[in-house]
Amino acid sequence: MADEKGHPIYDSVSPRAEEEILSFWKENGIFKKSVALRQAQGKKDKSKTFVFFEGPPYANGLPGIHHVESRSFKDIILRYKTMQGFYVPRKAGWDTHGLPTEMAVEKELGINSKREIEEKIGVEKFIQAAKKNVFFYKEAWEKLTERMAYWLDLANAYVTMTNDYIESLWQVVSQISQKGLLYEDYRILPWCSRCGTSLSSHELALGYKFVKEESIYVKFPLKQKPGVKQLSSFLVWTTTPWTLPGNVALAVNPKADYVTVETETSPGEWLILAEERLGVLAGKYKIINREKGKNLVGTAYESLYRDEPGKVVAADFVLTEDGTGIVHIAPAFGAEDLEVGKKHSLPIFMTAGEDGKMVSPGKPWDGKFVKTADPLIVADLKERGLLYKTEFYEHDYPFCWRCETPLMYYAKNSWFFKTTAVKDKMLSENSKIDWHPGYLKDGRFGEWLKENVDWSISRERYWGTPLPVWRCETRLPDGQECKKVKVIGSLKELDELDPHPTELIVMRHGETSINVKKSLYALSPDDDRKIHITGKGRDDVLKAARELKKEKIDVIVASPATRTKETAEILARELGLSDFETIPEFYDILIGAAFEGKQEEEFNKEFEIWEERFWKKPEGSENWRELRRRVMAGVKKLCEKYRGKKILLVGHGDPLWVMLAALEGLAEKDYKKIPYPQTGTFRKIRLHNWPYNAEGELDLHKPYVDSIKFRCDCGSEMGRVKEVIDVWFDSGAMPFAAQGFGSPTSKGKSDFLYPADYISEAIDQTRGWFYTLLAVSSLLGLESSYKRVLSLGLVLDEKGEKMSKSKGNVVDPVKLIEKYGADAVRWYFYTVNQPWDDKLFRERDIQDARRRFLMILWNSFVYWQTYKEVQLPIGSWTSKPKLIINKWILAKWNVILKEVTEKLEKYDIVSAARILENFVVEDISHWYIRRIRKYMKSEDKECSRVLGNILLELSKSLAPFAPFIAEGIYKGTDGKKESVHLEDWPEAKKLKAGGYKLIKDMEKVREIVSKALELRQKAGIKIRQPLQKLQITDKLPAEFLELVKGEVNVKEIAFSDKFELDTKLTEDLKEEGLVREFIRQVQDFRKELKLKPQEKVELSASGEKSLEKILQKHEKLIKKEIALSEFEIGKGKGRKKELKLGDSVVEVYIS
């Protein structure tokens, strides 16, 4: 539906109307225009650029309702700032690496463990599958983004798996390393046995669950001394029985008091434990001995599962608040245990493997998962008389944040960022961040920073950013391993470190007849039709040969086509080389028999855009991707056979052009940057020391990057370590990597957008993205990468439970929007509660938001449209209003606009939305429109103009909140620009004292009306029934008294010291009330007949004589109120209806 100018009209609060608006935006590029409108100013003046960072989601899963929440709170601020005149670039992003993708691929390929990836599938196949998986639901994400009107630059999104992004990440790692903040260490780490990798502290924090497990009290017998018959045991408590086979020591607090006791349940057996923990004993006991923990140090005890005895060591971390005050030490499975082990040179026994299975040959639990082994070990201890007792224990236990496997603590070599070295920097930067809600600054987030530990960044997985660390493993003459390490920050560095630089000169063959005719020829190397080079072609080749003599060519290789061999023969002869080699991979592109001898233009017509040549091909031909795969396989042959040489390659146009672009690692869209080779010409390049995949693309992922080697200072070769980087680093470094470089200090880009003025994600990102953003910027020595953050609450079901497919309580956001519209869903999130509060989602609340606000707003607009003055454009009316109600609404709007602007400036979105809602519902709909009805029907169009102007300005202030209905109202009120989203944010006018008094007096009027209506209700008298008098206690100007009269429906108002409503009904008042009821019912009849308000009709009324007499008496009022051309008493013509007036019935006829 469109207006006379072709503009779409949002004709209802409906999803269909929104889709019309969407089409309008898309067809006219409104989003791009809104950004471009402010771009020049933003680039000229940095203060007019508003920086926003989009946290990258994964597109291998469907978006949920919580994504609509976060995107709503992002979009509103970006739109608001754009309308304020800021340049707001908003690049989309996609997270691609890590376990979320790897687990989906494992499921897709039918594998269940890390080992199966290497043994059954192969890393290369796994990586290729991951690349396809990452964008499985990209279309669904983009559809939702567009449909909910989240204006985001999807076309130029940053993608964490691209080579340029990874190279930028390498640069960040390199800079951090140069600051001495990257190191490798052997430590206890949270380990997922199912995923086969360690986790960082912030990943660990994402997966805790409250569990109830069986804990045990175990007896460790003291090593019996000769002649001593008394059996004594250390009593030890543990929640992880599976770690007991790895026990090598017991730890006590040297300053604590320990006692030896004999219990009535085990007479003749003595137990040793901390005195403060005597409460754990069963039954009565007798203290035999008391001593300090330091006296127990060095005591030997019998190991539970080893022949060698263990010993008691001192450790200050041992507490006496729980357990028995004695801790069992298994250095392989606990951070404090490992530290004790290092201090006392204790052995480390890996009694569980990386796969989480026990390594205890001959034991019942050998090969069992650690948690499965627990009851088997407990049973064994019980059988041997070493189990004192068991009890259930409730505590938080870490699970893998992706696969939900219980985690182990496991001793591993890992690479770390030394975040503890920048802890003070992070705390300082955090103090400057504007947190919403504010309590997160020093609460959840601040406390997390205070407890900061070094960031374990390496992962023993496959699909991720490769850790750019190369190490020499060569054994030196003294028997030690070299172990030198080099951190690479760019592809350029790989080239510089190439031990055998290989130079390549590429030359296209000399001119042939088909080149002159611009015709096509290329079937296959086996079907060469002896196309020869022309005389000019020979001259060009000879000229090139003279220039090439100074290059000292080592070898010439050529395509096996006649024209390239003829060219190579001339070159070999002129350059003094005995021969040349042909490599079939460099043959010309195949164009198919159908186009043999045809003109190039004819072939090109097969493709709508040039990029189609990468994937589309006529029958029997090759596309550019197939050609790239072929020629890059040829390049691989060259590298393997002639590494370190200077090679002259003679080839064809397309193959050489594709090869040159592929060697430079260009994205397909950028291939045009490479000049197309001309016949008889050459250019010099170097073969990069870069990794390429089987498709001939530059690919920095495993396994390709692992093939890159370079020389170590010791003379041997350096190879890359096997790990990839924690996926959270990918997104944490996005302020740098998304802009193509590691840090603003490294390249000094003038258009570097940093830091972000605003970011917003869910509350769980306090230990995810919010943390890694701050950690990376601090490690680089920069200010925080964001100035302001809005943290959002979770969207739960109405029972307060997390949404999941297994519970069947997931909400499909697309279906929700299709049912109620995007504005309704957005408005729900803006008004239901504070952004950071959890939302107990109920569909009926969306319906309520639509009904409660959007429908009332729309009905107000429709009411105005019904009576609007069409001759005069709304925006041109500037006269000062005469009516007090119009003066009031204009003054009130200025106050509202000022308040909304102030709230948005403080990022108080909910208050701003609620202020607007209250204004529309209470001030416009329930008050202003009620009081101007009679004026809207009059000849004076002042009220129509005022209401039209209010609606126009309101559409601008609503645009960031509800972009669809705002556009519809803007168009309907004759907004001057192409779209409301190209408008500036409205500016509130300065209100004088008289304006504030006006607002205050109107508040008093409404209070009076409210009290009077309450008295009416108590008396059971309807509002249409006029009353004689209302006595009020407040003095008000006459204009305001008229408003009170009209709203309360009284004849007069008197001032008194008592507030009182005269509810006595005279015959005259009853008559008037009857007439008012008659008018209402006739108006309803008009609506049923779908008559327009201005449409004049004839009305006849027939009933009891007394009733007819009353109606005749009030003929003038009836004709005016019902828009009648004629009113008659008696039976008439036209549509008939019976009306019930009190106890009487009247027949009416409309024609």
PyMOL commands that set and color helices and strands:
alter all, ss='L'
color gray80, all
select helices_A, chain A and resi 15-28+30-44+46-48+65-83+99-109+114-121+123-133+138-147+163-178+201-205+241-246+275-280+293-295+331-333+335-343+370-383+419-432+439-442+444-450+491-496+513-517+525-527+535-551+562-575+584-586+593-595+600-604+610-614+624-642+653-663+668-673+705-707+727-732+734-737+744-747+763-767+769-779+813-820+822-831+843-867+874-876+884-905+909-936+942-958+963-972+980-982+993-1019+1038-1048+1067-1088+1105-1113+1115-1122
alter helices_A, ss='H'
color red, helices_A
select strands_A, chain A and resi 91-94+153-159+182-192+197-198+208-221+231-238+249-252+257-263+269-274+285-292+300-301+310-314+326-329+387-398+408-417+434-436+455-456+458-459+469-472+485-487+502-508+555-558+581-582+646-651+682-687+709-711+717-720+724-725+759-762+788-792+795-797+839-841+1027-1032+1050-1055+1060-1061+1097-1102+1124-1129+1135-1141+1144-1150
alter strands_A, ss='S'
color yellow, strands_A
deselect
rebuild
show_as cartoon
